[in-house]
Amino acid sequence: MGVRKRSPRRSRAAWASRLEAQSLALPATLMREARANTRRVAGDVSFLWTIAREITLTRGPELTLAYRSVVWVMPGFRTRQGARGTRVTSELCIVFVVRHKRSLDPQAPEHLPRWLLTFADHEGHREPFAIPTDVQDASTYHRALAQVDGAVWTDRSGWVAEPGHFAAMVNLLHVGGRNLCLLGAQHVFTPFADGSTMRIEDGLTVRPLDTSGRLAQSPRLAVSLPVGGLLRDDERPDRPSFDVQLARIPPESEAEVRLRTPLRGISQIDPWVRSMEEALQLDAIGWFYLITPDNHYRALRRGQLRLTLGSMPPQPFPIAYKFRSGEQVVIKDVYHEELLCFRATNIQRSPLRGDSGSPIVARRDDGSLTLVAMHIAGDEEGLSWAIPAWRLFDLDHWEQYPEGARIELIEP
């Protein structure tokens, strides 16, 4: 009588490996449908941007954990390398920021996905959509430094001058009346702030640079007000800062300030951008421009630098700032919420130290300008980090302002 042999059984490890491979493989039909749906709505950039932002907010942590090379995930636009350097395309994508960008075999476990899929409601239907991805090196982003050395400077006795720029003239309207002010970056109007005090310093005098970019003692252009956001030096992402401050223009200085104001020819219909959707619409039809000071100490009369929108980080982003600690200068990371990241179209005409506070604008068909954002930091290699206009004029983001206050952009 023969011995009955038992049928071979697959090991648990082999079974798990097969199941894992099956789980990693997206159904081809789903991918085709998702890409087709994305192509169909390609003209609706705001809708696709919303999807990309939601993916990065909900899946960013797990994607960063899943791929060791990834340090950040955010919505943005695809970049291309050319003979003249990096340029930003109009293709919306999800950006993987990696420690070191390198080529990998498509079958390697660390190879990043070319598409990320999600389901979304569009015109009454729940459908799959596929957002392409782009891989960018972390070195592009880590050098962001709050910029100073430009058209105006704030006189702080005992400390080296750290000049900058300002974005616009505004009216601060409140129950007690009206104040004509400069709108600018707090790190320009309050250089070497004490970030541990949790207050906005005031009473500092804002003075001009002369036509050669040298410090001038007169005239007195403005005096800083305790109105704006807070700059925190605790390096906590859950307590983001807001680098904005007002400086009051004395009556005797109004004429001089009007001559120096960079934002001229403001659109009467759309003086400033009110949402990300509006910014995306402007990006789709033209360029953005960073208006630099003519009396910049390093590069006089650069004019308007052409920019394109690069990305908007969904989580707080760190920028290095100079603070004072006693009599010492310390460098601390300051986290910002809802910044826009622009990229210069010509690396030879990039933001410099000293452009902080400069306005970023869009030019309308009639030649008028719409304020899009205020530049606060860059890396001198093409990037501009900026606070969007809809946050600048929303006092809910400010820490301190008079009762019943609102801000009104005015023509110089």
C-alpha positions as CSV (number, residue, x, y, z in Angstrom):
1,M,0.0,0.0,0.0
2,G,1.5,3.3,-1.1
3,V,2.2,6.3,1.2
4,R,-0.1,9.1,0.6
5,K,1.8,12.3,0.1
6,R,0.6,15.6,1.4
7,S,0.2,18.4,-1.1
8,P,2.9,21.1,-0.7
9,R,1.7,24.3,1.0
10,R,3.0,27.8,0.3
11,S,4.8,29.4,3.2
12,R,3.1,32.2,5.0
13,A,5.9,34.5,3.9
14,A,5.4,33.7,0.2
15,W,1.7,34.2,0.6
16,A,2.2,37.6,2.3
17,S,4.6,38.7,-0.5
18,R,2.1,37.8,-3.2
19,L,-0.6,39.7,-1.3
20,E,1.7,42.7,-0.9
21,A,2.6,42.8,-4.6
22,Q,-1.1,42.7,-5.4
23,S,-1.9,45.5,-3.0
24,L,0.9,47.7,-4.4
25,A,-0.4,47.4,-8.0
26,L,-3.1,49.9,-8.9
27,P,-5.8,48.5,-11.1
28,A,-5.0,49.6,-14.7
29,T,-8.6,50.4,-15.5
30,L,-8.8,52.7,-12.5
31,M,-5.6,54.5,-13.5
32,R,-6.8,55.0,-17.0
33,E,-10.2,56.4,-15.8
34,A,-8.5,58.7,-13.3
35,R,-6.1,60.1,-15.9
36,A,-8.8,60.6,-18.4
37,N,-11.0,62.5,-15.9
38,T,-8.0,64.7,-15.0
39,R,-7.4,65.5,-18.7
40,R,-11.1,66.3,-19.1
41,V,-11.0,69.0,-16.3
42,A,-7.5,70.3,-17.1
43,G,-8.8,73.8,-17.6
44,D,-10.3,73.9,-14.0
45,V,-7.0,74.6,-12.3
46,S,-8.7,75.6,-9.0
47,F,-10.5,72.3,-8.8
48,L,-7.3,70.3,-9.4
49,W,-5.3,72.5,-7.0
50,T,-7.9,71.7,-4.3
51,I,-7.5,68.0,-4.9
52,A,-3.7,68.2,-4.8
53,R,-3.8,70.2,-1.5
54,E,-6.2,67.7,0.1
55,I,-4.0,64.8,-0.9
56,T,-0.9,66.5,0.6
57,L,-2.8,67.4,3.8
58,T,-4.2,63.9,4.3
59,R,-1.5,61.7,2.9
60,G,1.7,63.8,3.4
61,P,2.6,62.2,6.7
62,E,2.2,58.6,5.5
63,L,4.0,59.3,2.2
64,T,6.9,60.8,4.1
65,L,7.0,57.8,6.4
66,A,6.7,55.3,3.5
67,Y,9.6,56.7,1.5
68,R,12.8,57.4,3.5
69,S,14.1,60.0,1.0
70,V,11.0,62.2,1.2
71,V,11.0,65.1,3.7
72,W,8.0,67.1,2.5
73,V,5.0,66.8,0.3
74,M,3.1,69.8,-1.1
75,P,1.0,71.0,-4.1
76,G,2.9,72.9,-6.8
77,F,3.9,73.0,-10.4
78,R,6.3,70.7,-12.3
79,T,9.8,72.0,-12.9
80,R,12.1,71.3,-15.9
81,Q,15.8,71.5,-16.2
82,G,17.2,73.3,-19.2
83,A,20.3,74.9,-20.4
84,R,19.4,78.2,-18.6
85,G,18.5,76.4,-15.3
86,T,15.3,75.4,-13.7
87,R,12.0,76.6,-15.0
88,V,8.5,76.2,-13.7
89,T,5.9,74.7,-16.1
90,S,2.1,75.2,-16.0
91,E,1.5,71.6,-15.1
92,L,-0.1,71.3,-11.7
93,C,1.4,68.4,-9.6
94,I,2.2,67.1,-6.2
95,V,5.8,67.9,-5.3
96,F,7.9,65.3,-3.4
97,V,10.8,67.2,-1.8
98,V,13.6,64.7,-1.2
99,R,16.9,64.8,0.7
100,H,18.9,64.1,-2.4
101,K,17.4,63.8,-5.9
102,R,18.7,60.7,-7.8
103,S,17.8,58.2,-10.5
104,L,16.2,55.0,-9.4
105,D,15.1,51.8,-11.1
106,P,11.3,52.0,-11.6
107,Q,11.0,48.7,-9.7
108,A,13.0,49.9,-6.7
109,P,11.0,50.1,-3.4
110,E,12.1,53.8,-3.0
111,H,10.9,54.8,-6.5
112,L,8.2,57.4,-6.0
113,P,4.8,57.1,-7.6
114,R,4.3,59.1,-10.8
115,W,0.7,59.7,-10.0
116,L,-1.4,59.9,-6.8
117,L,-5.1,59.0,-7.1
118,T,-8.1,60.2,-5.2
119,F,-11.9,60.3,-5.6
120,A,-13.7,63.7,-5.7
121,D,-17.1,65.2,-6.5
122,H,-17.2,67.0,-9.8
123,E,-20.4,68.3,-11.4
124,G,-22.6,66.0,-9.3
125,H,-20.5,62.8,-9.8
126,R,-18.0,61.0,-7.6
127,E,-15.0,60.2,-9.8
128,P,-11.4,59.2,-9.6
129,F,-8.7,61.7,-10.5
130,A,-4.9,61.3,-10.9
131,I,-2.5,64.1,-10.0
132,P,1.0,63.8,-11.4
133,T,4.0,64.1,-9.1
134,D,7.3,65.8,-9.4
135,V,10.5,65.2,-7.4
136,Q,12.5,68.2,-6.3
137,D,15.7,68.4,-4.2
138,A,15.5,69.8,-0.7
139,S,18.5,72.0,-1.4
140,T,16.1,74.2,-3.4
141,Y,14.2,75.1,-0.3
142,H,16.4,75.0,2.8
143,R,18.3,78.2,2.1
144,A,15.4,80.5,2.6
145,L,16.5,83.5,4.7
146,A,14.4,86.6,5.7
147,Q,15.8,89.3,3.4
148,V,17.0,92.8,4.3
149,D,19.4,95.5,2.9
150,G,17.3,97.8,0.6
151,A,15.3,101.0,0.1
152,V,14.5,101.8,3.8
153,W,16.0,101.0,7.1
154,T,14.8,101.2,10.7
155,D,16.9,103.0,13.2
156,R,17.6,100.8,16.2
157,S,20.3,102.3,18.4
158,G,23.2,100.0,19.2
159,W,22.4,97.5,16.4
160,V,23.7,97.3,12.9
161,A,21.3,98.6,10.2
162,E,19.2,95.9,8.4
163,P,17.4,97.8,5.6
164,G,14.5,96.4,3.5
165,H,11.5,97.6,1.5
166,F,7.8,98.1,2.0
167,A,4.8,96.9,0.0
168,A,2.3,99.8,-0.1
169,M,0.6,102.7,1.5
170,V,-2.5,101.9,3.4
171,N,-5.2,103.5,5.6
172,L,-5.7,102.0,9.0
173,L,-9.3,102.8,9.6
174,H,-10.7,102.4,13.2
175,V,-13.1,103.7,15.7
176,G,-10.7,106.4,16.7
177,G,-10.1,107.7,13.2
178,R,-7.6,107.0,10.5
179,N,-3.8,106.5,10.3
180,L,-1.9,106.7,7.0
181,C,0.7,103.9,7.2
182,L,3.4,101.8,5.5
183,L,2.6,98.1,5.1
184,G,5.7,96.0,5.4
185,A,7.5,93.1,6.8
186,Q,7.9,93.2,10.6
187,H,11.5,92.0,10.4
188,V,12.2,95.2,8.4
189,F,10.3,97.6,10.6
190,T,11.5,95.8,13.8
191,P,15.0,94.4,13.1
192,F,16.5,92.0,15.6
193,A,13.2,91.6,17.4
194,D,13.0,89.8,20.8
195,G,10.8,86.9,19.8
196,S,10.3,85.7,23.3
197,T,8.3,88.7,24.4
198,M,5.2,87.9,22.4
199,R,4.6,91.6,21.7
200,I,4.9,93.9,18.7
201,E,7.5,96.6,19.3
202,D,6.8,100.2,18.3
203,G,8.3,103.6,18.3
204,L,11.2,102.8,15.9
205,T,12.0,105.3,13.1
206,V,11.9,104.2,9.5
207,R,14.4,106.2,7.4
208,P,15.3,106.0,3.7
209,L,18.4,105.0,1.8
210,D,19.8,107.5,-0.6
211,T,19.9,107.2,-4.4
212,S,23.2,105.2,-4.1
213,G,21.8,102.7,-1.6
214,R,23.6,104.2,1.4
215,L,21.9,104.9,4.8
216,A,20.4,108.3,5.1
217,Q,19.4,110.0,8.4
218,S,16.6,112.1,6.9
219,P,13.8,112.5,6.2
220,R,11.9,110.5,8.8
221,L,9.5,108.4,6.7
222,A,7.5,106.6,9.4
223,V,7.4,105.3,12.9
224,S,6.6,101.7,13.7
225,L,3.2,100.9,15.3
226,P,2.4,98.0,17.6
227,V,0.0,96.7,15.0
228,G,0.7,93.5,13.0
229,G,1.5,89.9,13.6
230,L,3.9,88.1,16.0
231,L,7.4,86.8,15.3
232,R,8.0,83.8,17.5
233,D,11.5,82.4,18.1
234,D,10.3,79.2,19.9
235,E,10.7,77.2,16.6
236,R,7.3,75.6,17.0
237,P,5.4,74.7,13.8
238,D,2.1,74.6,15.8
239,R,2.5,78.3,16.7
240,P,3.1,80.0,13.3
241,S,4.3,83.6,13.0
242,F,3.0,86.4,10.8
243,D,5.7,88.7,9.5
244,V,3.6,91.9,9.0
245,Q,3.7,95.3,10.7
246,L,2.4,98.9,10.1
247,A,4.4,102.1,10.4
248,R,2.6,105.4,10.8
249,I,3.5,108.1,8.3
250,P,3.7,111.6,10.0
251,P,1.8,114.3,8.1
252,E,5.1,116.1,7.2
253,S,6.5,113.0,5.6
254,E,3.4,112.0,3.5
255,A,4.6,113.7,0.3
256,E,8.1,112.1,0.5
257,V,6.6,108.7,1.1
258,R,4.2,109.0,-1.8
259,L,7.3,109.5,-4.1
260,R,8.9,106.4,-2.7
261,T,5.9,104.0,-2.7
262,P,6.5,101.1,-5.1
263,L,2.8,100.1,-5.8
264,R,1.4,102.5,-8.4
265,G,-1.4,102.2,-10.9
266,I,-3.6,100.0,-8.6
267,S,-6.6,98.4,-10.2
268,Q,-9.8,100.0,-9.1
269,I,-11.7,96.8,-9.7
270,D,-9.3,94.2,-8.2
271,P,-6.8,96.1,-6.0
272,W,-5.6,92.8,-4.3
273,V,-6.1,89.1,-4.7
274,R,-8.7,87.7,-2.4
275,S,-8.2,83.9,-2.7
276,M,-5.9,81.1,-4.0
277,E,-8.4,80.6,-6.8
278,E,-7.8,84.1,-8.0
279,A,-4.0,83.7,-7.8
280,L,-4.2,80.5,-9.9
281,Q,-6.4,82.3,-12.5
282,L,-3.8,85.1,-12.8
283,D,-1.0,82.5,-13.0
284,A,-2.7,80.8,-15.9
285,I,-2.9,84.0,-18.0
286,G,0.3,85.8,-17.3
287,W,3.4,86.5,-15.1
288,F,3.8,87.9,-11.6
289,Y,6.3,90.7,-10.9
290,L,8.4,91.5,-7.8
291,I,8.8,95.3,-7.6
292,T,12.3,95.9,-6.3
293,P,13.6,99.2,-4.8
294,D,15.6,101.4,-7.2
295,N,18.0,102.3,-4.4
296,H,18.9,98.8,-3.5
297,Y,22.4,98.8,-2.0
298,R,23.7,95.8,-3.9
299,A,22.0,96.3,-7.3
300,L,20.5,99.6,-8.2
301,R,17.5,100.0,-10.5
302,R,16.7,96.3,-11.2
303,G,13.0,97.2,-11.8
304,Q,10.4,94.4,-11.8
305,L,11.6,90.8,-11.6
306,R,9.4,88.3,-13.5
307,L,8.1,85.4,-11.4
308,T,5.9,82.3,-11.8
309,L,3.9,80.6,-9.1
310,G,5.7,77.5,-7.8
311,S,3.9,76.1,-4.8
312,M,1.9,76.7,-1.6
313,P,3.1,74.5,1.3
314,P,0.1,73.0,3.1
315,Q,1.9,72.9,6.4
316,P,3.9,75.7,8.3
317,F,7.2,76.4,6.6
318,P,10.4,77.4,8.4
319,I,12.5,80.5,7.4
320,A,15.7,81.6,9.2
321,Y,15.4,84.9,11.1
322,K,17.8,87.1,13.1
323,F,16.6,87.7,16.7
324,R,18.3,89.4,19.6
325,S,19.0,87.6,22.8
326,G,20.4,90.1,25.3
327,E,23.3,91.7,23.4
328,Q,23.7,88.8,21.0
329,V,22.3,87.9,17.6
330,V,20.8,84.5,17.3
331,I,19.4,82.7,14.2
332,K,16.1,80.9,14.7
333,D,13.6,79.2,12.4
334,V,10.3,81.0,12.2
335,Y,7.3,79.0,11.0
336,H,4.8,80.6,8.6
337,E,1.4,79.4,7.5
338,E,0.0,79.6,4.0
339,L,2.9,81.1,2.2
340,L,3.2,81.3,-1.6
341,C,6.4,80.2,-3.2
342,F,7.3,81.9,-6.5
343,R,10.3,81.2,-8.7
344,A,12.1,83.8,-10.9
345,T,12.0,83.0,-14.6
346,N,15.6,84.2,-15.0
347,I,18.1,83.1,-12.4
348,Q,20.2,86.2,-13.2
349,R,17.3,88.3,-12.0
350,S,16.4,86.8,-8.7
351,P,15.4,88.3,-5.4
352,L,18.2,89.6,-3.3
353,R,18.8,90.4,0.4
354,G,17.1,93.7,0.8
355,D,13.9,92.9,-1.2
356,S,11.9,91.9,1.9
357,G,8.6,93.8,2.1
358,S,8.5,94.3,-1.7
359,P,5.1,93.8,-3.4
360,I,4.4,91.0,-5.8
361,V,1.9,92.1,-8.4
362,A,0.0,90.9,-11.5
363,R,-0.5,93.3,-14.4
364,R,-4.1,93.6,-15.9
365,D,-5.0,94.0,-19.5
366,D,-5.5,97.7,-18.9
367,G,-2.1,98.1,-17.4
368,S,-3.3,98.4,-13.8
369,L,-1.8,96.3,-11.0
370,T,-3.2,93.9,-8.5
371,L,-1.3,93.2,-5.3
372,V,-0.8,89.4,-5.1
373,A,1.6,89.0,-2.1
374,M,4.4,90.6,-0.1
375,H,7.8,89.1,-0.4
376,I,9.5,88.2,2.9
377,A,12.3,85.8,2.1
378,G,14.4,84.3,-0.7
379,D,17.5,82.3,-1.4
380,E,19.2,84.4,-4.1
381,E,18.8,81.4,-6.5
382,G,15.3,82.2,-7.8
383,L,12.9,81.5,-5.0
384,S,10.6,84.1,-3.4
385,W,8.5,83.3,-0.3
386,A,5.6,85.6,0.2
387,I,2.5,86.3,2.3
388,P,-0.6,86.3,0.1
389,A,-2.6,89.4,-0.1
390,W,-5.8,87.8,1.2
391,R,-4.0,87.2,4.5
392,L,-2.4,90.7,4.6
393,F,-5.8,92.3,4.5
394,D,-7.6,89.9,6.8
395,L,-7.1,91.2,10.3
396,D,-8.2,87.8,11.8
397,H,-4.5,86.8,11.1
398,W,-3.2,89.9,13.0
399,E,-2.5,89.7,16.7
400,Q,-3.0,93.4,17.5
401,Y,-5.1,96.2,16.0
402,P,-7.4,99.0,17.2
403,E,-11.1,98.4,17.8
404,G,-13.2,98.3,14.6
405,A,-10.1,98.3,12.4
406,R,-9.8,97.6,8.7
407,I,-7.0,98.2,6.2
408,E,-7.5,100.0,2.9
409,L,-5.0,99.9,0.1
410,I,-4.5,103.4,-1.3
411,E,-3.0,104.9,-4.5
412,P,0.1,107.0,-3.8
